[in-house]
Amino acid sequence: MARRQAVIGWRHRWKALLVGWVVCLLGWAAVYAIPNQFDSSARIYADADAILGSALRGIAIDSSPAQQVEVLQRTLLSRPNLEKVILRTPLEQRVQSVAERDALISRLTREIRITPQTRNLFTIEYRDRDPKVARDVVQAALNLFMEAATATDRQQMESARDFVAQQLASYEVQLRQAERRRAEFQARYIDLLPSE
């Protein structure tokens, strides 16, 4: 039985070889027709409570990571920020009209992915057919995030400096009042105080 099948296979070997080549060529053509897609990603370690705390204050008592990611996505993927991403990348050369810009902004909103890894570790991902564009979009989004974080840090430092200045002024007033009261006490009871 096996010998009979081997004889039949040998007789049709050229047909099998032809079918193999046709399948191979069709497969190569299909693979060649698939457009290249390049992924770019960046990981961000950020104190989400500090950066997003002011944005979430009043919304929730204790902000969960899901809420933080949602706020981060809404912030980074807002229209003004996406317009900055377009201006900072080669994507600007792809748009010629306002309608194309709007379509590109909608596409970026869908395609830029921000995912949490841990509570304070986030990943920004983008895919494009041009590796430079994919990298530049992620870099621009990362730069926007860092600018927002820096602005938040600066605001927190200014708030802390103002608080310390207010506390110093308050303690200075209290110290002067205490020194004035001590001087009044010494003047009033000078004869009862031990001599120095």
Z-matrix of the N, CA and C atoms (Angstrom, degrees):
N
C 1 1.448
C 2 1.524 1 110.70
N 3 1.313 2 116.70 1 -46.30
C 4 1.457 3 120.02 2 179.92
C 5 1.524 4 109.84 3 -66.50
N 6 1.323 5 115.68 4 -36.31
C 7 1.465 6 119.22 5 179.15
C 8 1.513 7 110.49 6 -65.16
N 9 1.301 8 116.82 7 -39.64
C 10 1.465 9 121.49 8 -179.69
C 11 1.521 10 110.18 9 -63.52
N 12 1.341 11 118.00 10 -42.89
C 13 1.465 12 121.49 11 178.60
C 14 1.522 13 110.99 12 -66.90
N 15 1.312 14 117.75 13 -36.27
C 16 1.464 15 121.10 14 177.43
C 17 1.522 16 110.27 15 -64.17
N 18 1.311 17 117.35 16 -39.90
C 19 1.470 18 121.27 17 178.60
C 20 1.521 19 110.00 18 -65.52
N 21 1.331 20 117.02 19 -42.76
C 22 1.470 21 120.85 20 178.65
C 23 1.531 22 109.82 21 -64.30
N 24 1.319 23 116.78 22 -42.73
C 25 1.470 24 120.97 23 178.07
C 26 1.513 25 111.89 24 -62.10
N 27 1.347 26 116.35 25 -40.35
C 28 1.462 27 120.18 26 -179.71
C 29 1.524 28 110.62 27 -66.70
N 30 1.319 29 116.85 28 -36.14
C 31 1.443 30 121.50 29 -179.71
C 32 1.534 31 111.58 30 -66.66
N 33 1.343 32 117.35 31 -32.56
C 34 1.478 33 122.03 32 -176.83
C 35 1.526 34 111.98 33 -105.74
N 36 1.313 35 117.31 34 21.86
C 37 1.464 36 120.39 35 -175.54
C 38 1.517 37 112.36 36 -63.04
N 39 1.329 38 118.27 37 -37.21
C 40 1.464 39 120.21 38 -178.55
C 41 1.522 40 110.86 39 -69.81
N 42 1.310 41 117.08 40 -35.71
C 43 1.468 42 120.01 41 176.09
C 44 1.531 43 110.18 42 -65.45
N 45 1.321 44 116.35 43 -41.75
C 46 1.471 45 120.62 44 179.49
C 47 1.523 46 110.31 45 -64.97
N 48 1.336 47 116.34 46 -40.71
C 49 1.462 48 120.16 47 178.30
C 50 1.528 49 110.58 48 -64.40
N 51 1.327 50 117.06 49 -41.38
C 52 1.462 51 121.32 50 178.31
C 53 1.532 52 110.84 51 -63.53
N 54 1.314 53 117.51 52 -44.49
C 55 1.470 54 121.25 53 178.06
C 56 1.529 55 110.04 54 -62.01
N 57 1.322 56 116.89 55 -41.79
C 58 1.466 57 120.83 56 178.24
C 59 1.523 58 111.84 57 -60.45
N 60 1.342 59 115.93 58 -44.81
C 61 1.470 60 119.38 59 179.28
C 62 1.531 61 111.30 60 -65.44
N 63 1.314 62 118.21 61 -40.49
C 64 1.473 63 121.10 62 179.32
C 65 1.525 64 110.07 63 -63.09
N 66 1.321 65 117.24 64 -45.67
C 67 1.471 66 120.81 65 178.46
C 68 1.524 67 110.33 66 -62.07
N 69 1.320 68 116.29 67 -41.80
C 70 1.465 69 120.67 68 -179.85
C 71 1.530 70 110.76 69 -63.64
N 72 1.331 71 117.09 70 -46.28
C 73 1.467 72 120.48 71 179.87
C 74 1.527 73 111.34 72 -63.88
N 75 1.320 74 117.22 73 -41.51
C 76 1.466 75 120.30 74 177.34
C 77 1.526 76 110.69 75 -63.40
N 78 1.311 77 117.25 76 -40.05
C 79 1.465 78 120.84 77 177.82
C 80 1.515 79 111.93 78 -63.67
N 81 1.342 80 116.45 79 -43.82
C 82 1.465 81 119.90 80 178.52
C 83 1.529 82 110.85 81 -63.12
N 84 1.327 83 116.50 82 -41.16
C 85 1.468 84 120.15 83 179.25
C 86 1.528 85 110.63 84 -64.12
N 87 1.321 86 116.53 85 -40.83
C 88 1.470 87 119.74 86 179.41
C 89 1.524 88 110.68 87 -65.30
N 90 1.319 89 117.22 88 -42.62
C 91 1.465 90 120.55 89 178.95
C 92 1.525 91 110.21 90 -65.24
N 93 1.327 92 116.85 91 -39.60
C 94 1.462 93 120.63 92 179.66
C 95 1.530 94 111.00 93 -65.56
N 96 1.329 95 117.00 94 -32.95
C 97 1.465 96 121.09 95 -178.49
C 98 1.525 97 112.52 96 -74.34
N 99 1.316 98 117.97 97 -20.86
C 100 1.469 99 120.69 98 179.11
C 101 1.523 100 108.13 99 -70.69
N 102 1.334 101 116.98 100 124.98
C 103 1.469 102 118.28 101 -179.37
C 104 1.527 103 110.99 102 -69.35
N 105 1.326 104 114.72 103 145.51
C 106 1.461 105 119.69 104 177.31
C 107 1.524 106 109.48 105 -67.41
N 108 1.299 107 115.98 106 140.23
C 109 1.459 108 122.31 107 176.18
C 110 1.517 109 107.62 108 -128.16
N 111 1.318 110 115.43 109 127.87
C 112 1.453 111 120.48 110 179.93
C 113 1.514 112 108.80 111 -114.85
N 114 1.319 113 114.94 112 128.88
C 115 1.462 114 120.86 113 178.26
C 116 1.517 115 109.11 114 -97.45
N 117 1.314 116 114.66 115 141.65
C 118 1.455 117 120.61 116 172.96
C 119 1.517 118 106.82 117 -133.17
N 120 1.322 119 115.81 118 140.13
C 121 1.458 120 118.81 119 179.60
C 122 1.519 121 109.49 120 -146.54
N 123 1.305 122 113.90 121 156.67
C 124 1.467 123 120.76 122 176.92
C 125 1.515 124 107.53 123 -141.01
N 126 1.306 125 115.51 124 141.93
C 127 1.463 126 120.68 125 175.76
C 128 1.514 127 108.59 126 -102.01
N 129 1.309 128 114.74 127 136.20
C 130 1.460 129 121.07 128 179.93
C 131 1.511 130 107.90 129 -118.51
N 132 1.319 131 115.63 130 125.84
C 133 1.457 132 119.38 131 169.73
C 134 1.511 133 105.95 132 -102.28
N 135 1.313 134 115.72 133 119.30
C 136 1.458 135 119.50 134 -177.72
C 137 1.510 136 109.16 135 -144.56
N 138 1.307 137 114.96 136 145.33
C 139 1.461 138 120.42 137 173.24
C 140 1.518 139 106.42 138 -75.93
N 141 1.314 140 115.11 139 91.63
C 142 1.456 141 120.57 140 -174.19
C 143 1.520 142 111.85 141 -61.06
N 144 1.327 143 117.34 142 -34.08
C 145 1.461 144 119.74 143 179.41
C 146 1.517 145 110.71 144 -63.10
N 147 1.316 146 116.95 145 -40.46
C 148 1.465 147 120.09 146 -179.00
C 149 1.520 148 111.16 147 -72.35
N 150 1.325 149 116.54 148 -43.44
C 151 1.458 150 119.95 149 -175.73
C 152 1.519 151 111.31 150 -74.51
N 153 1.318 152 116.35 151 -44.56
C 154 1.453 153 119.91 152 -175.49
C 155 1.515 154 112.75 153 -96.21
N 156 1.322 155 117.29 154 -5.12
C 157 1.463 156 120.21 155 -176.87
C 158 1.501 157 113.06 156 -57.34
N 159 1.332 158 117.07 157 -43.71
C 160 1.459 159 119.33 158 -178.90
C 161 1.522 160 110.80 159 -67.50
N 162 1.322 161 117.13 160 -34.53
C 163 1.459 162 119.72 161 179.45
C 164 1.523 163 111.38 162 -71.97
N 165 1.334 164 116.67 163 -33.79
C 166 1.459 165 120.25 164 -177.58
C 167 1.520 166 112.82 165 -89.97
N 168 1.340 167 117.19 166 -11.10
C 169 1.458 168 119.88 167 -178.48
C 170 1.525 169 108.46 168 -62.32
N 171 1.292 170 116.26 169 128.50
C 172 1.448 171 120.84 170 -178.79
C 173 1.518 172 112.69 171 93.84
N 174 1.327 173 117.89 172 -20.00
C 175 1.458 174 120.50 173 178.54
C 176 1.521 175 110.06 174 -85.91
N 177 1.313 176 114.99 175 -45.54
C 178 1.465 177 119.54 176 -176.74
C 179 1.517 178 109.21 177 -144.86
N 180 1.318 179 114.07 178 150.10
C 181 1.460 180 119.20 179 178.23
C 182 1.519 181 109.64 180 -70.28
N 183 1.317 182 116.96 181 -50.61
C 184 1.462 183 121.20 182 179.14
C 185 1.519 184 107.01 183 -123.72
N 186 1.312 185 116.79 184 113.97
C 187 1.457 186 120.09 185 -176.00
C 188 1.525 187 110.18 186 -81.39
N 189 1.322 188 115.09 187 127.38
C 190 1.458 189 120.40 188 178.91
C 191 1.526 190 109.17 189 -84.27
N 192 1.334 191 117.21 190 161.66
C 193 1.467 192 119.33 191 177.16
C 194 1.530 193 112.43 192 -57.33
N 195 1.331 194 117.14 193 -35.40
C 196 1.465 195 119.46 194 179.09
C 197 1.523 196 110.86 195 -63.04
N 198 1.339 197 116.72 196 -42.00
C 199 1.463 198 120.03 197 177.31
C 200 1.520 199 110.45 198 -65.07
N 201 1.323 200 116.72 199 -39.60
C 202 1.459 201 120.10 200 -179.40
C 203 1.525 202 110.51 201 -64.09
N 204 1.331 203 117.30 202 -42.59
C 205 1.463 204 120.39 203 178.77
C 206 1.521 205 109.86 204 -64.85
N 207 1.322 206 116.43 205 -40.71
C 208 1.462 207 119.65 206 179.63
C 209 1.526 208 111.03 207 -61.89
N 210 1.329 209 116.72 208 -44.94
C 211 1.466 210 120.23 209 178.54
C 212 1.525 211 110.06 210 -66.08
N 213 1.333 212 116.72 211 -40.59
C 214 1.464 213 120.45 212 178.42
C 215 1.528 214 110.49 213 -61.88
N 216 1.323 215 117.03 214 -43.25
C 217 1.461 216 120.53 215 178.68
C 218 1.516 217 110.87 216 -64.49
N 219 1.341 218 116.56 217 -45.80
C 220 1.466 219 118.99 218 179.45
C 221 1.519 220 111.26 219 -61.65
N 222 1.324 221 116.34 220 -36.64
C 223 1.463 222 119.81 221 -179.40
C 224 1.522 223 110.86 222 -71.55
N 225 1.327 224 116.89 223 -52.54
C 226 1.463 225 119.89 224 -177.59
C 227 1.520 226 112.73 225 -68.73
N 228 1.320 227 116.58 226 -32.86
C 229 1.456 228 120.20 227 -176.05
C 230 1.525 229 112.43 228 -99.51
N 231 1.318 230 116.46 229 21.79
C 232 1.461 231 119.33 230 175.32
C 233 1.526 232 108.54 231 -72.72
N 234 1.306 233 115.82 232 157.60
C 235 1.464 234 120.27 233 -177.21
C 236 1.535 235 112.81 234 -56.32
N 237 1.345 236 119.67 235 -47.28
C 238 1.476 237 118.24 236 179.80
C 239 1.534 238 112.69 237 -60.71
N 240 1.320 239 116.81 238 -38.62
C 241 1.466 240 119.44 239 179.27
C 242 1.525 241 111.79 240 -69.44
N 243 1.329 242 117.03 241 -38.55
C 244 1.463 243 119.18 242 178.26
C 245 1.528 244 110.86 243 -68.19
N 246 1.325 245 117.39 244 -32.93
C 247 1.467 246 119.46 245 174.92
C 248 1.526 247 110.31 246 -65.14
N 249 1.339 248 116.76 247 -36.99
C 250 1.469 249 119.84 248 175.63
C 251 1.527 250 110.52 249 -65.13
N 252 1.334 251 116.75 250 -40.41
C 253 1.469 252 120.34 251 177.90
C 254 1.526 253 109.66 252 -60.27
N 255 1.322 254 116.76 253 -44.17
C 256 1.471 255 120.27 254 179.81
C 257 1.525 256 110.44 255 -61.92
N 258 1.328 257 116.51 256 -43.76
C 259 1.470 258 119.97 257 -178.80
C 260 1.526 259 112.57 258 -66.31
N 261 1.322 260 117.50 259 -29.92
C 262 1.467 261 121.83 260 -176.10
C 263 1.525 262 113.44 261 -89.87
N 264 1.322 263 117.53 262 -0.52
C 265 1.467 264 120.75 263 -175.59
C 266 1.530 265 110.08 264 -129.22
N 267 1.325 266 116.54 265 169.50
C 268 1.472 267 119.84 266 176.11
C 269 1.533 268 113.69 267 -66.40
N 270 1.324 269 117.97 268 -3.88
C 271 1.468 270 120.03 269 177.37
C 272 1.520 271 111.26 270 -62.00
N 273 1.326 272 116.56 271 -25.41
C 274 1.464 273 120.13 272 -179.27
C 275 1.528 274 110.93 273 -60.33
N 276 1.318 275 116.92 274 -31.56
C 277 1.464 276 120.72 275 -179.14
C 278 1.525 277 112.07 276 -74.66
N 279 1.315 278 117.27 277 -15.96
C 280 1.466 279 120.70 278 -178.53
C 281 1.523 280 112.67 279 -84.27
N 282 1.322 281 118.07 280 -15.92
C 283 1.468 282 120.17 281 -176.36
C 284 1.523 283 109.78 282 -106.95
N 285 1.323 284 115.19 283 134.34
C 286 1.459 285 121.27 284 179.91
C 287 1.524 286 111.76 285 -115.91
N 288 1.330 287 117.14 286 -22.06
C 289 1.464 288 119.87 287 -176.25
C 290 1.525 289 110.01 288 -132.69
N 291 1.320 290 114.42 289 171.06
C 292 1.464 291 120.47 290 178.58
C 293 1.528 292 110.12 291 -65.63
N 294 1.324 293 116.94 292 -38.15
C 295 1.468 294 120.56 293 179.66
C 296 1.533 295 110.47 294 -63.89
N 297 1.331 296 116.39 295 -41.74
C 298 1.467 297 119.32 296 178.12
C 299 1.524 298 110.86 297 -65.46
N 300 1.337 299 116.84 298 -37.72
C 301 1.468 300 120.67 299 178.00
C 302 1.528 301 109.98 300 -63.95
N 303 1.330 302 116.92 301 -43.98
C 304 1.466 303 120.58 302 178.63
C 305 1.527 304 111.08 303 -62.49
N 306 1.330 305 116.06 304 -41.63
C 307 1.469 306 119.73 305 178.59
C 308 1.527 307 110.56 306 -64.69
N 309 1.334 308 116.66 307 -39.80
C 310 1.465 309 120.43 308 179.07
C 311 1.525 310 110.83 309 -66.19
N 312 1.317 311 117.40 310 -39.86
C 313 1.471 312 120.60 311 177.88
C 314 1.524 313 110.02 312 -63.37
N 315 1.326 314 116.81 313 -42.48
C 316 1.473 315 120.03 314 177.41
C 317 1.525 316 110.56 315 -62.12
N 318 1.334 317 116.18 316 -42.19
C 319 1.468 318 119.79 317 179.70
C 320 1.525 319 111.33 318 -65.16
N 321 1.330 320 117.03 319 -42.29
C 322 1.465 321 119.92 320 178.29
C 323 1.526 322 111.01 321 -62.88
N 324 1.324 323 116.68 322 -38.89
C 325 1.467 324 120.53 323 178.48
C 326 1.525 325 110.51 324 -58.53
N 327 1.329 326 116.41 325 -39.67
C 328 1.466 327 120.32 326 179.92
C 329 1.526 328 112.45 327 -77.70
N 330 1.334 329 117.54 328 -36.00
C 331 1.462 330 120.18 329 -168.07
C 332 1.523 331 115.26 330 -94.58
N 333 1.326 332 118.60 331 -21.75
C 334 1.467 333 119.05 332 174.82
C 335 1.520 334 106.66 333 -80.02
N 336 1.323 335 115.68 334 119.57
C 337 1.463 336 120.14 335 -176.97
C 338 1.523 337 109.79 336 -109.18
N 339 1.315 338 115.01 337 132.25
C 340 1.463 339 121.54 338 174.92
C 341 1.516 340 106.33 339 -118.49
N 342 1.324 341 116.04 340 117.01
C 343 1.462 342 119.98 341 -177.14
C 344 1.521 343 109.53 342 -126.25
N 345 1.334 344 116.06 343 141.46
C 346 1.469 345 118.63 344 177.46
C 347 1.527 346 110.25 345 -81.37
N 348 1.320 347 116.12 346 138.17
C 349 1.460 348 121.29 347 173.28
C 350 1.531 349 109.02 348 -97.74
N 351 1.311 350 115.36 349 -50.00
C 352 1.460 351 123.14 350 172.44
C 353 1.522 352 105.67 351 -135.69
N 354 1.322 353 116.69 352 -169.23
C 355 1.467 354 119.56 353 -176.89
C 356 1.528 355 112.02 354 -59.18
N 357 1.310 356 118.43 355 -40.36
C 358 1.459 357 121.46 356 -175.95
C 359 1.528 358 113.47 357 -116.80
N 360 1.322 359 117.66 358 12.97
C 361 1.460 360 121.22 359 179.57
C 362 1.522 361 108.54 360 -118.67
N 363 1.323 362 115.44 361 120.90
C 364 1.455 363 121.37 362 -177.77
C 365 1.526 364 109.29 363 -122.14
N 366 1.327 365 116.05 364 154.44
C 367 1.457 366 121.56 365 176.20
C 368 1.520 367 108.74 366 -120.81
N 369 1.333 368 115.63 367 131.33
C 370 1.464 369 121.81 368 173.40
C 371 1.522 370 106.13 369 -106.14
N 372 1.344 371 117.05 370 127.23
C 373 1.462 372 121.18 371 -177.40
C 374 1.519 373 110.02 372 -130.71
N 375 1.344 374 114.90 373 145.97
C 376 1.462 375 120.80 374 175.66
C 377 1.524 376 108.09 375 -150.74
N 378 1.331 377 116.25 376 146.72
C 379 1.463 378 122.44 377 -179.15
C 380 1.530 379 108.39 378 -126.09
N 381 1.342 380 115.44 379 136.49
C 382 1.465 381 120.45 380 178.49
C 383 1.522 382 108.44 381 -151.05
N 384 1.315 383 116.02 382 163.96
C 385 1.467 384 119.53 383 179.53
C 386 1.528 385 111.78 384 -77.44
N 387 1.338 386 117.00 385 -16.08
C 388 1.465 387 122.15 386 178.07
C 389 1.532 388 108.60 387 -108.82
N 390 1.337 389 118.24 388 120.64
C 391 1.470 390 119.38 389 -176.44
C 392 1.527 391 113.05 390 -62.67
N 393 1.332 392 117.80 391 -33.36
C 394 1.464 393 120.65 392 179.71
C 395 1.526 394 110.49 393 -67.30
N 396 1.320 395 116.55 394 -40.79
C 397 1.467 396 120.21 395 179.21
C 398 1.521 397 109.89 396 -65.59
N 399 1.329 398 117.00 397 -43.86
C 400 1.472 399 119.98 398 179.33
C 401 1.521 400 110.39 399 -58.58
N 402 1.335 401 116.24 400 -46.32
C 403 1.465 402 120.03 401 179.51
C 404 1.531 403 111.36 402 -65.09
N 405 1.332 404 116.84 403 -43.51
C 406 1.467 405 120.26 404 -176.92
C 407 1.527 406 112.37 405 -66.66
N 408 1.328 407 117.48 406 -36.38
C 409 1.468 408 120.28 407 178.59
C 410 1.525 409 109.99 408 -64.99
N 411 1.327 410 117.11 409 -45.41
C 412 1.468 411 120.09 410 178.88
C 413 1.527 412 110.11 411 -64.44
N 414 1.330 413 116.67 412 -41.10
C 415 1.467 414 120.02 413 179.35
C 416 1.529 415 111.00 414 -64.33
N 417 1.329 416 117.40 415 -40.96
C 418 1.468 417 120.37 416 178.82
C 419 1.527 418 110.80 417 -65.11
N 420 1.333 419 117.14 418 -41.72
C 421 1.468 420 120.07 419 177.46
C 422 1.525 421 110.39 420 -64.39
N 423 1.318 422 116.76 421 -40.09
C 424 1.465 423 121.29 422 177.55
C 425 1.527 424 110.46 423 -63.55
N 426 1.326 425 117.19 424 -43.22
C 427 1.465 426 120.68 425 178.01
C 428 1.522 427 111.48 426 -62.39
N 429 1.337 428 116.98 427 -40.41
C 430 1.469 429 119.74 428 177.36
C 431 1.523 430 110.76 429 -62.31
N 432 1.335 431 115.69 430 -41.47
C 433 1.461 432 119.72 431 178.38
C 434 1.522 433 110.41 432 -62.34
N 435 1.339 434 116.13 433 -44.42
C 436 1.460 435 119.55 434 -179.20
C 437 1.529 436 111.25 435 -66.40
N 438 1.328 437 117.59 436 -36.50
C 439 1.465 438 120.18 437 176.71
C 440 1.526 439 110.36 438 -63.40
N 441 1.333 440 116.38 439 -42.22
C 442 1.469 441 119.82 440 178.61
C 443 1.522 442 110.47 441 -65.25
N 444 1.333 443 116.68 442 -41.40
C 445 1.468 444 120.31 443 179.55
C 446 1.517 445 110.59 444 -65.39
N 447 1.329 446 117.04 445 -40.64
C 448 1.463 447 120.86 446 179.24
C 449 1.519 448 110.42 447 -64.84
N 450 1.327 449 116.34 448 -41.76
C 451 1.466 450 119.67 449 178.25
C 452 1.523 451 110.37 450 -63.16
N 453 1.332 452 116.57 451 -40.06
C 454 1.461 453 120.27 452 178.24
C 455 1.521 454 110.29 453 -64.92
N 456 1.341 455 116.69 454 -44.40
C 457 1.467 456 120.00 455 178.24
C 458 1.522 457 110.64 456 -60.61
N 459 1.324 458 116.52 457 -41.96
C 460 1.459 459 120.79 458 -179.91
C 461 1.530 460 110.05 459 -63.78
N 462 1.332 461 116.48 460 -43.11
C 463 1.467 462 120.07 461 178.52
C 464 1.521 463 110.43 462 -63.27
N 465 1.333 464 116.80 463 -41.62
C 466 1.461 465 119.49 464 179.15
C 467 1.520 466 110.88 465 -65.01
N 468 1.335 467 117.39 466 -39.33
C 469 1.463 468 119.72 467 178.26
C 470 1.524 469 110.70 468 -65.62
N 471 1.329 470 116.95 469 -41.17
C 472 1.461 471 119.56 470 178.87
C 473 1.524 472 110.46 471 -65.73
N 474 1.331 473 116.74 472 -40.03
C 475 1.468 474 119.95 473 177.34
C 476 1.519 475 110.39 474 -63.33
N 477 1.322 476 117.03 475 -43.32
C 478 1.469 477 120.42 476 179.20
C 479 1.525 478 110.44 477 -64.49
N 480 1.326 479 117.51 478 -42.06
C 481 1.460 480 120.93 479 179.36
C 482 1.530 481 110.44 480 -63.62
N 483 1.347 482 117.01 481 -42.28
C 484 1.467 483 120.29 482 177.47
C 485 1.521 484 110.98 483 -62.91
N 486 1.343 485 116.65 484 -41.19
C 487 1.459 486 120.52 485 179.50
C 488 1.525 487 110.60 486 -62.96
N 489 1.337 488 116.45 487 -45.40
C 490 1.469 489 120.15 488 179.60
C 491 1.523 490 110.09 489 -63.12
N 492 1.328 491 117.67 490 -41.29
C 493 1.470 492 120.67 491 179.03
C 494 1.528 493 110.52 492 -62.91
N 495 1.337 494 117.13 493 -41.19
C 496 1.470 495 120.28 494 177.65
C 497 1.521 496 110.54 495 -63.97
N 498 1.320 497 116.51 496 -42.86
C 499 1.460 498 119.66 497 179.96
C 500 1.528 499 110.72 498 -64.80
N 501 1.333 500 117.16 499 -41.77
C 502 1.465 501 120.19 500 177.56
C 503 1.525 502 111.14 501 -61.53
N 504 1.323 503 116.70 502 -43.39
C 505 1.467 504 120.05 503 179.04
C 506 1.525 505 110.13 504 -63.14
N 507 1.327 506 116.67 505 -41.77
C 508 1.463 507 120.63 506 179.30
C 509 1.526 508 110.86 507 -63.46
N 510 1.343 509 116.53 508 -46.44
C 511 1.467 510 119.52 509 179.49
C 512 1.524 511 111.73 510 -67.30
N 513 1.320 512 117.23 511 -31.66
C 514 1.459 513 120.07 512 177.33
C 515 1.526 514 110.18 513 -65.06
N 516 1.334 515 116.33 514 -42.85
C 517 1.473 516 120.42 515 177.14
C 518 1.524 517 109.53 516 -63.08
N 519 1.341 518 116.99 517 -44.87
C 520 1.462 519 120.23 518 179.79
C 521 1.527 520 111.08 519 -62.81
N 522 1.334 521 117.39 520 -40.23
C 523 1.459 522 121.33 521 179.32
C 524 1.527 523 110.98 522 -64.68
N 525 1.318 524 117.88 523 -43.53
C 526 1.472 525 120.93 524 178.79
C 527 1.527 526 110.72 525 -63.53
N 528 1.341 527 115.86 526 -40.44
C 529 1.467 528 118.70 527 178.06
C 530 1.527 529 110.15 528 -64.44
N 531 1.338 530 116.91 529 -42.13
C 532 1.468 531 120.11 530 179.56
C 533 1.528 532 110.48 531 -64.91
N 534 1.338 533 117.95 532 -41.20
C 535 1.468 534 120.51 533 177.95
C 536 1.526 535 110.92 534 -65.35
N 537 1.337 536 117.13 535 -39.26
C 538 1.464 537 120.44 536 177.88
C 539 1.524 538 110.33 537 -64.06
N 540 1.336 539 117.30 538 -43.13
C 541 1.467 540 120.40 539 178.96
C 542 1.531 541 110.70 540 -64.74
N 543 1.337 542 116.62 541 -39.34
C 544 1.465 543 120.06 542 177.93
C 545 1.526 544 110.57 543 -63.55
N 546 1.322 545 116.49 544 -42.85
C 547 1.471 546 119.98 545 179.28
C 548 1.528 547 110.39 546 -64.01
N 549 1.345 548 116.41 547 -40.99
C 550 1.471 549 119.57 548 177.66
C 551 1.526 550 110.36 549 -63.81
N 552 1.339 551 116.10 550 -42.29
C 553 1.461 552 120.40 551 179.39
C 554 1.529 553 110.35 552 -61.71
N 555 1.333 554 115.77 553 -45.65
C 556 1.465 555 119.21 554 179.85
C 557 1.528 556 111.09 555 -63.70
N 558 1.333 557 116.52 556 -39.43
C 559 1.473 558 119.10 557 -179.87
C 560 1.528 559 110.04 558 -66.93
N 561 1.296 560 117.70 559 -39.39
C 562 1.454 561 121.23 560 -177.20
C 563 1.526 562 111.04 561 -72.45
N 564 1.315 563 118.09 562 -41.40
C 565 1.467 564 121.49 563 -174.46
C 566 1.530 565 111.54 564 -113.32
N 567 1.299 566 118.46 565 38.12
C 568 1.463 567 122.31 566 -178.29
C 569 1.519 568 112.40 567 -60.84
N 570 1.341 569 116.57 568 -36.22
C 571 1.461 570 119.38 569 -178.15
C 572 1.529 571 112.21 570 -74.36
N 573 1.332 572 119.29 571 -20.76
C 574 1.463 573 121.79 572 -179.53
C 575 1.532 574 113.19 573 -90.63
N 576 1.315 575 117.22 574 -16.56
C 577 1.468 576 120.87 575 -177.02
C 578 1.521 577 110.19 576 -81.66
N 579 1.333 578 117.57 577 144.85
C 580 1.472 579 119.48 578 176.70
C 581 1.534 580 109.78 579 -66.91
N 582 1.289 581 116.98 580 148.91
C 583 1.461 582 119.90 581 -179.93
C 584 1.528 583 109.60 582 -78.46
N 585 1.302 584 112.72 583 149.23
C 586 1.463 585 118.43 584 -177.61
C 587 1.478 586 111.83 585 -95.68
